[in-house]
């Protein structure tokens, strides 16, 4: 239910290779990390990409400040990118979220 509301009412933008959907929330910040099965058939690759996105978020979550959000990170590229590329995209996304709200 919360996920449907996030995708229906949330704001979206792309920080390649990640599409970000977010909206402010009253409770704690919640993060959804997703890599599509249609692009990566092997679960090992999907899990690896999700792990990279979660780690990038964990390292840079202080960029959000004191505000709380529901955030969805959707991996979009057909190729696996390096951690540096994903980290750069997640940082860019977190900065943009904190600036817009």
C-alpha positions in Angstrom: 0.0 0.0 0.0 2.8 2.5 0.9 4.7 1.5 -2.2 1.7 2.1 -4.5 1.2 5.5 -2.9 4.9 6.4 -3.3 4.8 5.5 -7.0 1.4 7.3 -7.5 2.0 10.5 -5.5 5.8 10.8 -5.4 8.1 12.9 -7.5 10.4 11.3 -10.0 13.7 12.0 -11.6 16.6 10.1 -13.1 20.3 10.1 -12.0 21.6 7.6 -14.5 21.7 4.6 -14.0 19.2 5.0 -11.2 15.6 6.3 -11.4 14.5 7.9 -8.1 10.9 8.3 -6.8 10.5 10.0 -3.4 8.0 11.8 -1.2 8.2 13.3 2.3 6.9 11.3 5.2 6.1 11.8 8.8 7.9 8.7 10.2 11.4 7.5 9.7 13.0 7.4 6.2 12.3 4.3 4.3 14.2 3.1 1.3 13.2 0.7 -1.5 16.0 -0.7 -3.7 15.0 -2.5 -6.9 16.8 -4.2 -9.8 14.5 -5.6 -12.5 14.4 -9.3 -13.3 13.6 -8.4 -16.9 17.1 -6.9 -17.3 19.1 -9.3 -15.0 17.9 -12.9 -15.2 20.3 -14.1 -12.5 19.4 -13.4 -8.9 23.1 -13.0 -8.1 23.4 -10.0 -10.3 20.2 -8.4 -9.0 21.3 -8.9 -5.4 24.7 -7.5 -6.2 23.2 -4.3 -7.7 20.8 -3.9 -4.8 23.7 -4.3 -2.4 25.7 -1.6 -4.2 22.8 0.8 -4.1 22.1 0.2 -0.4 25.7 0.7 0.5 25.9 3.9 -1.5 22.8 5.2 0.3 24.2 4.1 3.7 27.4 6.0 3.2 25.7 9.2 2.1 22.4 9.3 3.9 23.5 12.3 5.9 22.9 14.4 2.8 19.2 14.3 3.5 19.6 16.2 6.8 16.8 16.0 9.4 14.0 15.4 6.9 12.3 12.1 6.4 11.3 10.5 3.1 10.1 7.4 1.4 12.6 6.8 -1.4 12.7 4.2 -4.2 15.9 3.6 -6.1 15.2 1.7 -9.4 18.2 0.4 -11.4 17.6 1.1 -15.1 20.8 0.3 -17.1 21.0 -3.0 -19.0 24.7 -3.3 -18.0 26.1 -3.7 -14.5 27.9 -0.5 -13.5 30.7 -0.1 -11.1 30.2 1.0 -7.5 31.8 4.4 -8.2 29.1 5.1 -10.9 26.2 3.9 -8.7 27.6 5.9 -5.7 27.9 9.0 -7.8 24.2 8.6 -9.0 22.9 8.0 -5.5 24.8 11.0 -4.1 23.4 13.2 -6.9 19.9 11.9 -6.1 20.2 12.5 -2.4 21.4 16.1 -3.0 18.6 16.8 -5.4 16.0 15.4 -2.9 17.3 17.6 -0.1 17.4 20.7 -2.3 13.9 20.3 -3.6 12.2 19.7 -0.3 
